[in-house]
């Protein structure tokens, strides 16, 4: 104890007596409690045994087992009673009630005079002899019997009660636990008081120690004030005076500091020399990195150049007729080339990232557009495996954000492509949700996840999945292809964009890959454009793919549309029929089918019944098809392929329900009248490439698109052609011998005038964001990555020249992603809820004469097939003047008959012809549809009977005949 501190001594003095007292008292009371519990069990057992012996006297005397059983069962209800046993006077067991058999070790040990107690492991047996009482009922009547029983003291038998120790043990444990808690509580309370008391002594000492330590560190302004009483005041005063004296000595140290400064200057000179050496080493490393990047770029170009020719000419060959076996071989060549191109892209991206050359753009873009582009691009591959490909973008996700759209699209494409690759059946779902928002910094946290129902991954496979050149299974590369760089590149891209990436997977149950983005909100308005034109409309929807149905339903409800779902075609027809009978017909019937239902007679009949019999507009949703037309395309009002772009979907609904084009939808129609009137002349195009195969490919693709073009194999030749005649568009390869593409572009720019600007597009293998910006700075108007497809060329010409190349049949490859609008759907003639035929209106137009109205209607129906044929012929011959005369004549005939729908269609078509509207084709289709519906109504309805009934009806207005179908 001599070396103990003050705190330890105080704790010992205060804690030891209290702890000893607490422990001794706890042990004493615990022992007393446990002893009382055992004594209580013993007393109860003996008491119950005596009561049982007294009550069983008659039963043992008469050997009445039923009476003894009832007595035993009643006693077994008592607490702690485990079993009851009765023995005869010979020691044999007469009756046992309860679990187990409880017998004494030997009959001679049963004491006829006294009770016995036998203890076991889990119970105690109390045995009490049963004697015959001196006064019995029989002896009261028989004095002789009373004398005979007076001398009998032999027991009739024994009654044994077995008491269980279970509750006693529980009470014992309870007593021990309570005692332990009380002891522990007392100890803790004692320790708290002791610690509190010791701190009152030791804290001032610690403060003084800390002050001394700070003074030792050179903090001479340190002062200490403990406020612990007069005992410590002298020590505080002495310490503070010492600090003051030390601060006065500070000035003497200044000379030493000056000397130290001189030494430091010499050290800095040495460090500067080392920095120069490090800078030289850094420049050498940068030069090595630049050489590596140039090598990769050159290798990429050299590999892409022959690949461009292979892929391009393979696509050209696929457009020509050939045996199926040859077509399969060509498809294999094209797929293999595309896989090789993907591998080159991944390696180049990975090398850029590793070299730190990746520069991310920061431009505003729309996230939903990026997602839709990826879904439409990958839809053919998913639908080829009968997978349901769905995107669920929640309403609270902002659309306009800042970032690099190309890299975001690359990550999404990689994740969805992997999900499709490793999923054989089921669905692939992309979900985009808002995790958090930071309004002060104008930032949000977005979470994008891709869930599939594929093969899943084990835990061991998940750990190495994001490493470069690593795949979940060594057989993966052989079965599915790939380099194992996709996820590694995606991880680095997401981290560069400030997000995280991860996965959740279980072997055999699919996977969910997710990543987060933390983009800044764009200054553009993040609110979705107001789309209220469809608000309040009712649509009935039949969809076989549940997740797609959920996504479409949510999108429609966000536009204010009331959506009702049908599970079967029969249910859909039943609900349409019921709605029309109640004059609450649906604005549209949407029908989504899978690939195996494309030639279903049931759905063909469903579409025909809806369009013709019920006069209900239909929108057919199908997966990506091998051809642009489907067996149902001529029956449904319109047809879209899944997944549907939201803008295209909205414009299609607007056209079908209200018969109008939105402004931006009209601008998107390449064949609209506006674009036809303003389309410029065919542009002059020059293609420049030193590789003969690539040059021939570009010229062939342009020729197939009916775009005449010249070719040049070098920069010098291209410059000479440009000097001879101006070109509207130049496709310039970058790497060429002699004069490369950069120098040739600079020379061409010198020849440009204020009246003519030559649009030059760079043909490059792989351009990063920084390289794209550099190309624009050097005079290029844009760039096109190799390999080149005919679709990309047409879009490039349309974008930079305004000229719309004519569409060529069979120009697109079979599995290439198509536009979701297969054709311009006709406007719905039911947009204004016109009736097909109104008998009442016909009679009114005939001056109330039903027979005259019937005759006029009959004349119209006789002339209608001829008018339809004449309209079709004049339209095909483009004789608009004669067509206007024919439509005007038909319009006049409809003025005398109750045919509101046909009258409205002829009026709109006649007005469009007079105004030379750009939507003539749509109005013409609307007129033809109205004619067909009128003819179908007349063939299915006994309209002569309706006119005759109207002629016999009273003058007052009557409701329409329920037998007549709803228009």
LINKA-V969490 format. One record per residue. N is the residue number from 0. PSI is psi in radians with two decimals (none if undefined). Layout:
BEGIN
n->N psi->PSI
n->N psi->PSI
END
This chain:
BEGIN
n->0 psi->-0.23
n->1 psi->-0.59
n->2 psi->0.09
n->3 psi->2.68
n->4 psi->3.01
n->5 psi->-0.75
n->6 psi->-0.75
n->7 psi->-0.69
n->8 psi->-0.74
n->9 psi->-0.70
n->10 psi->-0.71
n->11 psi->-0.77
n->12 psi->-0.65
n->13 psi->-0.53
n->14 psi->-0.72
n->15 psi->-0.88
n->16 psi->-0.74
n->17 psi->-0.70
n->18 psi->-0.76
n->19 psi->-0.80
n->20 psi->-0.77
n->21 psi->-0.74
n->22 psi->-0.76
n->23 psi->-0.79
n->24 psi->-0.71
n->25 psi->-0.72
n->26 psi->-0.69
n->27 psi->-0.87
n->28 psi->-0.57
n->29 psi->-0.78
n->30 psi->-0.74
n->31 psi->-0.73
n->32 psi->-0.81
n->33 psi->-0.71
n->34 psi->-0.70
n->35 psi->-0.67
n->36 psi->-0.78
n->37 psi->-0.69
n->38 psi->-0.69
n->39 psi->-0.73
n->40 psi->-0.71
n->41 psi->-0.78
n->42 psi->-0.73
n->43 psi->-0.70
n->44 psi->-0.77
n->45 psi->-0.68
n->46 psi->-0.80
n->47 psi->-0.62
n->48 psi->-0.75
n->49 psi->-0.73
n->50 psi->-0.68
n->51 psi->-0.67
n->52 psi->-0.71
n->53 psi->-0.65
n->54 psi->-0.34
n->55 psi->0.22
n->56 psi->-0.83
n->57 psi->-0.67
n->58 psi->-0.72
n->59 psi->-0.61
n->60 psi->-0.70
n->61 psi->-0.07
n->62 psi->0.71
n->63 psi->1.71
n->64 psi->-0.59
n->65 psi->-0.75
n->66 psi->-0.74
n->67 psi->-0.60
n->68 psi->-0.78
n->69 psi->-0.72
n->70 psi->-0.68
n->71 psi->-0.74
n->72 psi->-0.65
n->73 psi->-0.68
n->74 psi->-0.47
n->75 psi->-0.34
n->76 psi->-0.28
n->77 psi->2.62
n->78 psi->2.46
n->79 psi->-0.08
n->80 psi->2.09
n->81 psi->-0.74
n->82 psi->2.82
n->83 psi->2.34
n->84 psi->2.40
n->85 psi->2.37
n->86 psi->2.56
n->87 psi->3.06
n->88 psi->-0.33
n->89 psi->-0.02
n->90 psi->0.10
n->91 psi->2.56
n->92 psi->2.12
n->93 psi->-0.72
n->94 psi->2.46
n->95 psi->2.28
n->96 psi->2.33
n->97 psi->3.05
n->98 psi->2.57
n->99 psi->3.12
n->100 psi->2.16
n->101 psi->1.75
n->102 psi->2.63
n->103 psi->2.89
n->104 psi->-0.75
n->105 psi->2.59
n->106 psi->-0.66
n->107 psi->-0.37
n->108 psi->-0.12
n->109 psi->2.01
n->110 psi->2.07
n->111 psi->-0.26
n->112 psi->-0.64
n->113 psi->2.77
n->114 psi->2.71
n->115 psi->2.72
n->116 psi->2.15
n->117 psi->2.09
n->118 psi->2.42
n->119 psi->-3.03
n->120 psi->-0.84
n->121 psi->0.08
n->122 psi->2.97
n->123 psi->2.33
n->124 psi->2.15
n->125 psi->2.04
n->126 psi->2.22
n->127 psi->2.30
n->128 psi->2.62
n->129 psi->2.13
n->130 psi->2.72
n->131 psi->2.26
n->132 psi->2.72
n->133 psi->-0.49
n->134 psi->2.06
n->135 psi->2.98
n->136 psi->-0.71
n->137 psi->-0.59
n->138 psi->-0.38
n->139 psi->-0.49
n->140 psi->-0.40
n->141 psi->1.81
n->142 psi->-0.56
n->143 psi->-0.67
n->144 psi->-0.61
n->145 psi->-0.66
n->146 psi->-0.63
n->147 psi->-0.68
n->148 psi->-0.20
n->149 psi->-0.54
n->150 psi->0.05
n->151 psi->2.18
n->152 psi->0.26
n->153 psi->2.41
n->154 psi->2.55
n->155 psi->-0.44
n->156 psi->-2.84
n->157 psi->2.53
n->158 psi->2.19
n->159 psi->2.26
n->160 psi->2.13
n->161 psi->2.06
n->162 psi->2.25
n->163 psi->2.56
n->164 psi->0.06
n->165 psi->-0.92
n->166 psi->-0.61
n->167 psi->-0.73
n->168 psi->-0.68
n->169 psi->-0.77
n->170 psi->-0.63
n->171 psi->-0.80
n->172 psi->-0.65
n->173 psi->-0.75
n->174 psi->-0.74
n->175 psi->-0.72
n->176 psi->-0.78
n->177 psi->-0.75
n->178 psi->-0.73
n->179 psi->-0.74
n->180 psi->-0.71
n->181 psi->-0.75
n->182 psi->-0.76
n->183 psi->-0.73
n->184 psi->-0.73
n->185 psi->-0.70
n->186 psi->-0.79
n->187 psi->-0.73
n->188 psi->-0.71
n->189 psi->-0.71
n->190 psi->-0.70
n->191 psi->-0.76
n->192 psi->-0.71
n->193 psi->-0.73
n->194 psi->-0.72
n->195 psi->-0.74
n->196 psi->-0.68
n->197 psi->-0.58
n->198 psi->-0.54
n->199 psi->-0.45
n->200 psi->-0.65
n->201 psi->-0.49
n->202 psi->-0.81
n->203 psi->-0.64
n->204 psi->-0.71
n->205 psi->-0.67
n->206 psi->-0.72
n->207 psi->-0.70
n->208 psi->-0.73
n->209 psi->-0.68
n->210 psi->-0.72
n->211 psi->-0.70
n->212 psi->-0.72
n->213 psi->-0.67
n->214 psi->-0.65
n->215 psi->-0.56
n->216 psi->-0.09
n->217 psi->0.08
n->218 psi->1.45
n->219 psi->-0.17
n->220 psi->0.16
n->221 psi->2.34
n->222 psi->2.64
n->223 psi->2.41
n->224 psi->1.80
n->225 psi->-0.61
n->226 psi->0.57
n->227 psi->0.15
n->228 psi->3.03
n->229 psi->-0.37
n->230 psi->-0.57
n->231 psi->-0.05
n->232 psi->-0.72
n->233 psi->-0.71
n->234 psi->-0.70
n->235 psi->-0.79
n->236 psi->-0.77
n->237 psi->-0.68
n->238 psi->-0.73
n->239 psi->-0.67
n->240 psi->-0.66
n->241 psi->-0.68
n->242 psi->-0.66
n->243 psi->-0.72
n->244 psi->-0.62
n->245 psi->-0.63
n->246 psi->-0.55
n->247 psi->-0.51
n->248 psi->-0.05
n->249 psi->-0.61
n->250 psi->-0.56
n->251 psi->-0.34
n->252 psi->-0.17
n->253 psi->-0.64
n->254 psi->-0.69
n->255 psi->-0.61
n->256 psi->-0.71
n->257 psi->-0.72
n->258 psi->-0.70
n->259 psi->-0.61
n->260 psi->-0.71
n->261 psi->-0.70
n->262 psi->-0.64
n->263 psi->-0.62
n->264 psi->-0.73
n->265 psi->-0.67
n->266 psi->-0.70
n->267 psi->-0.66
n->268 psi->-0.69
n->269 psi->-0.73
n->270 psi->-0.67
n->271 psi->-0.70
n->272 psi->-0.71
n->273 psi->-0.65
n->274 psi->-0.69
n->275 psi->-0.74
n->276 psi->-0.69
n->277 psi->-0.68
n->278 psi->-0.72
n->279 psi->-0.74
n->280 psi->-0.66
n->281 psi->-0.74
n->282 psi->-0.67
n->283 psi->-0.69
n->284 psi->-0.70
n->285 psi->-0.70
n->286 psi->-0.72
n->287 psi->-0.71
n->288 psi->-0.68
n->289 psi->-0.74
n->290 psi->-0.69
n->291 psi->-0.74
n->292 psi->-0.75
n->293 psi->-0.68
n->294 psi->-0.78
n->295 psi->-0.71
n->296 psi->-0.76
n->297 psi->-0.75
n->298 psi->-0.69
n->299 psi->-0.78
n->300 psi->-0.76
n->301 psi->-0.59
n->302 psi->-0.69
n->303 psi->-0.54
n->304 psi->-0.93
n->305 psi->-0.57
n->306 psi->-0.67
n->307 psi->-0.79
n->308 psi->-0.71
n->309 psi->-0.89
n->310 psi->-0.77
n->311 psi->-0.86
n->312 psi->-0.45
n->313 psi->-0.73
n->314 psi->-0.66
n->315 psi->-0.74
n->316 psi->-0.63
n->317 psi->-0.37
n->318 psi->-0.23
n->319 psi->2.66
n->320 psi->2.46
n->321 psi->2.86
n->322 psi->2.69
n->323 psi->-0.66
n->324 psi->-0.73
n->325 psi->-0.67
n->326 psi->-0.67
n->327 psi->-0.70
n->328 psi->-0.74
n->329 psi->-0.68
n->330 psi->-0.66
n->331 psi->-0.73
n->332 psi->-0.78
n->333 psi->-0.78
n->334 psi->-0.74
n->335 psi->-0.69
n->336 psi->-0.70
n->337 psi->-0.66
n->338 psi->-0.75
n->339 psi->-0.68
n->340 psi->-0.70
n->341 psi->-0.71
n->342 psi->-0.74
n->343 psi->-0.75
n->344 psi->-0.77
n->345 psi->-0.76
n->346 psi->-0.71
n->347 psi->-0.74
n->348 psi->-0.79
n->349 psi->-0.69
n->350 psi->-0.65
n->351 psi->-0.74
n->352 psi->-0.78
n->353 psi->-0.60
n->354 psi->-0.03
n->355 psi->0.39
n->356 psi->0.03
n->357 psi->2.10
n->358 psi->2.09
n->359 psi->2.42
n->360 psi->2.75
n->361 psi->1.46
n->362 psi->2.72
n->363 psi->2.46
n->364 psi->2.89
n->365 psi->2.08
n->366 psi->-0.70
n->367 psi->-0.62
n->368 psi->-0.71
n->369 psi->-0.80
n->370 psi->-0.77
n->371 psi->-0.67
n->372 psi->-0.75
n->373 psi->-0.76
n->374 psi->-0.76
n->375 psi->-0.66
n->376 psi->-0.69
n->377 psi->-0.04
n->378 psi->-0.75
n->379 psi->-0.72
n->380 psi->-0.72
n->381 psi->-0.79
n->382 psi->-0.46
n->383 psi->-0.43
n->384 psi->0.20
n->385 psi->0.65
n->386 psi->2.60
n->387 psi->1.97
n->388 psi->2.00
n->389 psi->2.52
n->390 psi->2.18
n->391 psi->1.82
n->392 psi->2.03
n->393 psi->2.72
n->394 psi->-0.50
n->395 psi->0.00
n->396 psi->2.13
n->397 psi->2.52
n->398 psi->-0.76
n->399 psi->1.97
n->400 psi->2.94
n->401 psi->2.46
n->402 psi->-2.82
n->403 psi->1.73
n->404 psi->-0.57
n->405 psi->-0.73
n->406 psi->-0.65
n->407 psi->-0.75
n->408 psi->-0.64
n->409 psi->-0.74
n->410 psi->-0.80
n->411 psi->-0.76
n->412 psi->-0.74
n->413 psi->-0.79
n->414 psi->-0.76
n->415 psi->-0.68
n->416 psi->-0.73
n->417 psi->-0.73
n->418 psi->-0.75
n->419 psi->-0.69
n->420 psi->-0.70
n->421 psi->0.28
n->422 psi->2.19
n->423 psi->-0.63
n->424 psi->2.74
n->425 psi->-2.23
n->426 psi->2.80
n->427 psi->2.09
n->428 psi->2.24
n->429 psi->2.21
n->430 psi->2.32
n->431 psi->2.13
n->432 psi->2.83
n->433 psi->2.08
n->434 psi->-0.77
n->435 psi->2.75
n->436 psi->2.47
n->437 psi->1.49
n->438 psi->-0.53
n->439 psi->-0.74
n->440 psi->0.09
n->441 psi->0.77
n->442 psi->2.74
n->443 psi->2.80
n->444 psi->2.02
n->445 psi->2.53
n->446 psi->2.14
n->447 psi->2.22
n->448 psi->2.55
n->449 psi->2.01
n->450 psi->2.33
n->451 psi->2.90
n->452 psi->0.72
n->453 psi->-2.60
n->454 psi->-0.38
n->455 psi->3.05
n->456 psi->2.53
n->457 psi->2.96
n->458 psi->-0.69
n->459 psi->-0.67
n->460 psi->-0.58
n->461 psi->-0.56
n->462 psi->-0.64
n->463 psi->0.18
n->464 psi->-0.60
n->465 psi->0.11
n->466 psi->2.64
n->467 psi->2.50
n->468 psi->0.54
n->469 psi->2.44
n->470 psi->2.81
n->471 psi->-0.60
n->472 psi->2.40
n->473 psi->-0.47
n->474 psi->-0.12
n->475 psi->-0.78
n->476 psi->-0.62
n->477 psi->-0.62
n->478 psi->-0.78
n->479 psi->-0.27
n->480 psi->-3.12
n->481 psi->2.88
n->482 psi->-0.19
n->483 psi->0.23
n->484 psi->-0.27
n->485 psi->-0.89
n->486 psi->-0.59
n->487 psi->-0.75
n->488 psi->-0.75
n->489 psi->-0.73
n->490 psi->-0.80
n->491 psi->-0.67
n->492 psi->-0.76
n->493 psi->-0.72
n->494 psi->-0.65
n->495 psi->-0.54
n->496 psi->0.12
n->497 psi->0.35
n->498 psi->-3.00
n->499 psi->2.75
n->500 psi->2.53
n->501 psi->-3.07
n->502 psi->2.78
n->503 psi->2.07
n->504 psi->2.69
n->505 psi->2.33
n->506 psi->2.17
n->507 psi->-0.04
n->508 psi->0.27
n->509 psi->3.10
n->510 psi->2.76
n->511 psi->1.94
n->512 psi->2.32
n->513 psi->2.71
n->514 psi->2.72
n->515 psi->2.66
n->516 psi->2.58
n->517 psi->1.12
n->518 psi->2.83
n->519 psi->2.46
n->520 psi->2.48
n->521 psi->2.68
n->522 psi->-0.28
n->523 psi->2.76
n->524 psi->2.25
n->525 psi->-0.04
n->526 psi->2.47
n->527 psi->2.56
n->528 psi->2.50
n->529 psi->2.14
n->530 psi->1.39
n->531 psi->0.03
n->532 psi->-0.41
n->533 psi->0.08
n->534 psi->2.30
n->535 psi->-0.16
n->536 psi->2.66
n->537 psi->2.25
n->538 psi->2.38
n->539 psi->2.43
n->540 psi->2.19
n->541 psi->2.09
n->542 psi->2.33
n->543 psi->-0.39
n->544 psi->1.94
n->545 psi->-0.76
n->546 psi->-0.71
n->547 psi->-0.73
n->548 psi->-0.70
n->549 psi->-0.76
n->550 psi->-0.78
n->551 psi->-0.66
n->552 psi->-0.76
n->553 psi->-0.69
n->554 psi->-0.76
n->555 psi->-0.72
n->556 psi->-0.54
n->557 psi->-0.37
n->558 psi->0.12
n->559 psi->0.25
n->560 psi->2.39
n->561 psi->2.08
n->562 psi->2.25
n->563 psi->2.31
n->564 psi->2.45
n->565 psi->2.53
n->566 psi->-0.47
n->567 psi->2.79
n->568 psi->-0.66
n->569 psi->-0.73
n->570 psi->-0.67
n->571 psi->-0.81
n->572 psi->-0.71
n->573 psi->-0.74
n->574 psi->-0.61
n->575 psi->-0.76
n->576 psi->-0.78
n->577 psi->-0.71
n->578 psi->-0.69
n->579 psi->-0.58
n->580 psi->-0.53
n->581 psi->0.21
n->582 psi->0.56
n->583 psi->0.89
n->584 psi->2.71
n->585 psi->2.54
n->586 psi->-0.45
n->587 psi->2.58
n->588 psi->2.04
n->589 psi->2.31
n->590 psi->2.00
n->591 psi->2.21
n->592 psi->2.87
n->593 psi->3.09
n->594 psi->-0.66
n->595 psi->-0.13
n->596 psi->0.13
n->597 psi->-0.46
n->598 psi->0.51
n->599 psi->2.21
n->600 psi->-0.52
n->601 psi->-0.77
n->602 psi->-0.48
n->603 psi->-0.78
n->604 psi->-0.62
n->605 psi->-0.82
n->606 psi->-0.72
n->607 psi->-0.72
n->608 psi->-0.75
n->609 psi->-0.77
n->610 psi->-0.75
n->611 psi->-0.93
n->612 psi->-0.77
n->613 psi->-0.08
n->614 psi->0.73
n->615 psi->2.26
n->616 psi->2.50
n->617 psi->2.47
n->618 psi->2.04
n->619 psi->2.22
n->620 psi->2.10
n->621 psi->2.84
n->622 psi->3.04
n->623 psi->2.33
n->624 psi->2.83
n->625 psi->-0.48
n->626 psi->2.84
n->627 psi->-0.45
n->628 psi->2.60
n->629 psi->2.85
n->630 psi->-0.34
n->631 psi->-0.08
n->632 psi->-0.50
n->633 psi->-0.12
n->634 psi->-0.83
n->635 psi->2.66
n->636 psi->-0.60
n->637 psi->2.85
n->638 psi->2.23
n->639 psi->2.66
n->640 psi->2.59
n->641 psi->2.64
n->642 psi->2.56
n->643 psi->2.34
n->644 psi->2.46
n->645 psi->-0.73
n->646 psi->-0.79
n->647 psi->-0.72
n->648 psi->-0.78
n->649 psi->-0.80
n->650 psi->-0.64
n->651 psi->-0.74
n->652 psi->-0.72
n->653 psi->-0.70
n->654 psi->-0.72
n->655 psi->-0.71
n->656 psi->-0.76
n->657 psi->-0.14
n->658 psi->0.46
n->659 psi->2.69
n->660 psi->2.42
n->661 psi->2.84
n->662 psi->-0.79
n->663 psi->-0.48
n->664 psi->-0.68
n->665 psi->-0.66
n->666 psi->-0.45
n->667 psi->-0.23
n->668 psi->1.94
n->669 psi->-0.43
n->670 psi->0.25
n->671 psi->2.79
n->672 psi->-0.62
n->673 psi->-0.81
n->674 psi->-0.51
n->675 psi->-0.64
n->676 psi->-0.58
n->677 psi->0.00
n->678 psi->2.30
n->679 psi->3.08
n->680 psi->2.91
n->681 psi->2.23
n->682 psi->2.75
n->683 psi->2.20
n->684 psi->2.44
n->685 psi->2.22
n->686 psi->2.28
n->687 psi->2.10
n->688 psi->2.34
n->689 psi->-0.29
n->690 psi->2.11
n->691 psi->-0.66
n->692 psi->-0.79
n->693 psi->-0.73
n->694 psi->-0.75
n->695 psi->-0.66
n->696 psi->-0.83
n->697 psi->-0.78
n->698 psi->-0.66
n->699 psi->-0.75
n->700 psi->-0.71
n->701 psi->-0.68
n->702 psi->-0.68
n->703 psi->-0.57
n->704 psi->0.19
n->705 psi->0.74
n->706 psi->1.78
n->707 psi->2.42
n->708 psi->2.70
n->709 psi->2.75
n->710 psi->2.60
n->711 psi->2.49
n->712 psi->0.02
n->713 psi->2.92
n->714 psi->-0.63
n->715 psi->-0.79
n->716 psi->-0.70
n->717 psi->-0.73
n->718 psi->-0.67
n->719 psi->-0.71
n->720 psi->-0.67
n->721 psi->-0.60
n->722 psi->-0.55
n->723 psi->-0.72
n->724 psi->2.55
n->725 psi->2.55
n->726 psi->2.55
n->727 psi->-0.50
n->728 psi->2.30
n->729 psi->2.17
n->730 psi->1.86
n->731 psi->2.13
n->732 psi->2.57
n->733 psi->-0.86
n->734 psi->1.86
n->735 psi->2.60
n->736 psi->2.68
n->737 psi->-1.96
n->738 psi->2.00
n->739 psi->-3.13
n->740 psi->-0.59
n->741 psi->-0.80
n->742 psi->-0.71
n->743 psi->-0.67
n->744 psi->-0.74
n->745 psi->-0.69
n->746 psi->-0.69
n->747 psi->-0.66
n->748 psi->-0.53
n->749 psi->-0.45
n->750 psi->-0.21
n->751 psi->2.56
n->752 psi->3.10
n->753 psi->-0.45
n->754 psi->-0.24
n->755 psi->2.19
n->756 psi->2.11
n->757 psi->2.10
n->758 psi->2.07
n->759 psi->2.19
n->760 psi->2.26
n->761 psi->2.27
n->762 psi->1.85
n->763 psi->2.71
n->764 psi->-0.78
n->765 psi->1.98
n->766 psi->2.10
n->767 psi->3.06
n->768 psi->-0.73
n->769 psi->-0.64
n->770 psi->-0.63
n->771 psi->-0.78
n->772 psi->-0.67
n->773 psi->-0.68
n->774 psi->-0.71
n->775 psi->-0.65
n->776 psi->-0.50
n->777 psi->0.17
n->778 psi->-0.04
n->779 psi->2.53
n->780 psi->-0.21
n->781 psi->-3.03
n->782 psi->2.71
n->783 psi->2.13
n->784 psi->2.54
n->785 psi->2.64
n->786 psi->2.83
n->787 psi->2.45
n->788 psi->2.84
n->789 psi->-0.62
n->790 psi->-0.74
n->791 psi->-0.68
n->792 psi->-0.77
n->793 psi->-0.73
n->794 psi->-0.65
n->795 psi->-0.78
n->796 psi->-0.74
n->797 psi->-0.67
n->798 psi->-0.72
n->799 psi->-0.26
n->800 psi->-0.29
n->801 psi->-0.05
n->802 psi->2.35
n->803 psi->1.84
n->804 psi->2.44
n->805 psi->2.47
n->806 psi->2.43
n->807 psi->2.28
n->808 psi->2.37
n->809 psi->0.28
n->810 psi->-0.56
n->811 psi->2.49
n->812 psi->2.78
n->813 psi->-0.79
n->814 psi->0.30
n->815 psi->2.58
n->816 psi->2.27
n->817 psi->2.91
n->818 psi->2.48
n->819 psi->-0.34
n->820 psi->1.93
n->821 psi->-0.56
n->822 psi->3.01
n->823 psi->1.93
n->824 psi->2.58
n->825 psi->2.58
n->826 psi->2.57
n->827 psi->2.27
n->828 psi->-0.06
n->829 psi->0.28
n->830 psi->-0.53
n->831 psi->0.25
n->832 psi->0.64
n->833 psi->2.53
n->834 psi->2.65
n->835 psi->-0.84
n->836 psi->2.39
n->837 psi->1.84
n->838 psi->-0.72
n->839 psi->-0.74
n->840 psi->-0.64
n->841 psi->-0.76
n->842 psi->-0.71
n->843 psi->-0.74
n->844 psi->-0.44
n->845 psi->0.31
n->846 psi->0.45
n->847 psi->0.08
n->848 psi->1.90
n->849 psi->-0.64
n->850 psi->-0.66
n->851 psi->-0.68
n->852 psi->-0.69
n->853 psi->-0.70
n->854 psi->-0.75
n->855 psi->-0.71
n->856 psi->-0.66
n->857 psi->-0.70
n->858 psi->-0.70
n->859 psi->-0.75
n->860 psi->-0.56
n->861 psi->-0.63
n->862 psi->-0.31
n->863 psi->-0.79
n->864 psi->-0.67
n->865 psi->-0.72
n->866 psi->-0.68
n->867 psi->-0.79
n->868 psi->-0.67
n->869 psi->-0.69
n->870 psi->-0.75
n->871 psi->-0.75
n->872 psi->-0.79
n->873 psi->-0.61
n->874 psi->-0.73
n->875 psi->-0.61
n->876 psi->-0.04
n->877 psi->0.59
n->878 psi->1.41
n->879 psi->-0.58
n->880 psi->-0.85
n->881 psi->-0.60
n->882 psi->-0.68
n->883 psi->-0.71
n->884 psi->-0.73
n->885 psi->-0.78
n->886 psi->-0.65
n->887 psi->-0.71
n->888 psi->-0.75
n->889 psi->-0.67
n->890 psi->-0.69
n->891 psi->-0.65
n->892 psi->-0.63
n->893 psi->-0.29
n->894 psi->-0.29
n->895 psi->0.13
n->896 psi->2.67
n->897 psi->1.21
n->898 psi->1.32
n->899 psi->-0.68
n->900 psi->-0.83
n->901 psi->-0.66
n->902 psi->-0.77
n->903 psi->-0.67
n->904 psi->-0.74
n->905 psi->-0.64
n->906 psi->-0.78
n->907 psi->-0.71
n->908 psi->-0.70
n->909 psi->-0.74
n->910 psi->-0.73
n->911 psi->-0.65
n->912 psi->-0.70
n->913 psi->-0.64
n->914 psi->-0.01
n->915 psi->0.87
n->916 psi->2.69
n->917 psi->-0.09
n->918 psi->0.60
n->919 psi->-0.72
n->920 psi->-0.71
n->921 psi->-0.76
n->922 psi->-0.59
n->923 psi->-0.78
n->924 psi->-0.62
n->925 psi->-0.72
n->926 psi->-0.79
n->927 psi->-0.71
n->928 psi->-0.70
n->929 psi->-0.70
n->930 psi->-0.79
n->931 psi->-0.69
n->932 psi->-0.64
n->933 psi->-0.74
n->934 psi->-0.70
n->935 psi->-0.66
n->936 psi->-0.74
n->937 psi->-0.57
n->938 psi->-0.47
n->939 psi->-0.10
n->940 psi->2.41
n->941 psi->1.32
n->942 psi->-0.42
n->943 psi->-0.69
n->944 psi->-0.59
n->945 psi->-0.71
n->946 psi->-0.70
n->947 psi->-0.70
n->948 psi->-0.67
n->949 psi->-0.53
n->950 psi->-0.51
n->951 psi->-0.05
n->952 psi->2.66
n->953 psi->2.85
n->954 psi->-0.52
n->955 psi->2.64
n->956 psi->2.34
n->957 psi->2.71
n->958 psi->2.72
n->959 psi->2.54
n->960 psi->2.17
n->961 psi->-0.32
n->962 psi->-0.35
n->963 psi->2.40
n->964 psi->2.65
n->965 psi->2.39
n->966 psi->none
END
